[in-house]
């Protein structure tokens, strides 16, 4: 059978490649690829060329025959997932958490999302021999991890949508603790989008200590405190955060969910720093953000025993420390504390080569712009300007002096 390319060369006659490409509204390279067989035509292109050459359906017929002659492959059906599938999902979740903690969730968001979709599809089709409730619980956790990674990637609408799916999966499993964790994530997305009223409404619906475990209640008090700070209620926001700290001092309680391990002194330090940032009290925020970043490193088993400086290498809390330092850099830039900002910028520059956190880098870009827009008199040093430019190059930003 004559190939499509051979027929096209025969039928086009005196037509130049340019003229034929113009008539068929395709590129010249497309015509050349079709004639040499480097590219197969689509139905639309075959029809357009047939019309341009007045081929009376010959090219379309060749196209149709080539489709029918092509070999058909059938993807073999996958065997049902075994009972070990729940353990596989749990292991995947642990790996995703480790990667997020070290390198940030931005780069693994699509992988986490694919893991959740795969688990959800297996449950929906019933193609497994695992315990359904255990599988739903594991998948709900995967969904929450995916939602977090999407949040870290500043893909907020996707994060919100996946959170709702994860909540539903956890609800089917009867995993109330993970369902509430997903609900706290919705409040976090609201705070990032400055929907403080909705975030506060979510938090206040859950944080009653008589209803939930102490650490879980503390998490929702943290969300409520941030929401109150965004609305300008300084007194209530500080009181609510103090209540959260008190609840954590009373832990660990037998009813506390396993995933509350990250609510520690470093997390409370960064939350207090963020609260002061919301209130516009930059000087008050700085020591708490500094304590948070250093606290992450002290948790690191690979850090030198006598080390006090923060580095981006060899530590499991890379993303968290990076986020803390970005907030500290922003606070220093807002306060125009340029000499203090320089060493922090140097460490942030180092982190940009190791960790990616798109949502925090929105604030990093703001800090860099403040550096570049500062007055030359009493402003940032040349070294700080150079570091800011290096950050921009590492992130391929167009921001410049």
Buried (B, 14 or more C-beta within 10 A) or exposed (E): EEEBBEBBBEBBEEBEBEEBBEBBEBEBEBBBBBBEEEBBBEEEBBBBBBBBBEBEEBBBBBBEEBEEEEEEEEEEEEEEBEEEBBEBBBEBBEBBBEBBBBBBBBBBBBBBBEBBBBBBEBBEEEBBEBEEEBBBBBBBBBBBBBBBBBBBBBBBEBBBEBBBBBBBBBBBBEBEBBBBBBBBBBBBBBBBEEBBEBBBBBBBEBBEBEEBBBBBBBBBBBBBBBBBBBBEBBEBBBEBBEBBBEBBEEBEEEEBBEBBEEBBBBBBBBBBBBBBBBBEBBEBBBBBBBBBBBBBBEBBEEBEEEEEEBBBEEBBBBBBBBBBBBBBBBBBBBBBBBEBBBBBBEBBBBBBEBBBBBBBBEBBBBBBBBBBEBEEEEBBEEEBBBBBBBBBEBBEBEBEE
